[in-house]
Amino acid sequence: MPNLKASIKDVRKSQKRRMGNLQYKNEAKKTTKEFMAIVSSGDKEKAKNILSRVYKITDKMVKKNIIHKNTAARRKSKLTKILAK
């Protein structure tokens, strides 16, 4: 545990940021799983709608520096290829 007042505050801030980042990551995972389930069931129109939600969440994560932009591009590309099959 840190001793300095500023270090204690840094710990608090990093925990708060971590919780916010985890919310975005969990939402992205949940939406991706939902997309994969719909794709496997064969409903292409519904899958397109879910894919746009995945794109939106992924872009927000990039904007907030939770993930790197190349990681986001790779994930979006992978999901688009899955939908195209």
Contacts in CASP RR format, 6 or more apart in sequence:
PFRMAT RR
TARGET T0000
AUTHOR 0000-0000-0000
METHOD contacts of the structure
MODEL  1
MPNLKASIKDVRKSQKRRMGNLQYKNEAKKTTKEFMAIVSSGDKEKAKNI
LSRVYKITDKMVKKNIIHKNTAARRKSKLTKILAK
1 8 0 8 1.000
1 11 0 8 1.000
2 8 0 8 1.000
2 10 0 8 1.000
2 11 0 8 1.000
21 64 0 8 1.000
21 66 0 8 1.000
24 57 0 8 1.000
24 60 0 8 1.000
24 61 0 8 1.000
24 64 0 8 1.000
24 66 0 8 1.000
25 61 0 8 1.000
25 66 0 8 1.000
27 57 0 8 1.000
28 54 0 8 1.000
28 57 0 8 1.000
28 58 0 8 1.000
28 61 0 8 1.000
31 50 0 8 1.000
31 53 0 8 1.000
31 54 0 8 1.000
31 57 0 8 1.000
32 54 0 8 1.000
32 75 0 8 1.000
32 79 0 8 1.000
34 50 0 8 1.000
35 47 0 8 1.000
35 50 0 8 1.000
35 51 0 8 1.000
35 54 0 8 1.000
35 79 0 8 1.000
36 82 0 8 1.000
38 46 0 8 1.000
38 47 0 8 1.000
38 50 0 8 1.000
39 47 0 8 1.000
39 82 0 8 1.000
39 83 0 8 1.000
44 83 0 8 1.000
47 83 0 8 1.000
48 83 0 8 1.000
51 79 0 8 1.000
51 80 0 8 1.000
51 83 0 8 1.000
54 76 0 8 1.000
54 79 0 8 1.000
55 76 0 8 1.000
58 67 0 8 1.000
58 72 0 8 1.000
58 75 0 8 1.000
58 76 0 8 1.000
59 72 0 8 1.000
61 67 0 8 1.000
61 72 0 8 1.000
62 68 0 8 1.000
62 69 0 8 1.000
62 72 0 8 1.000
END
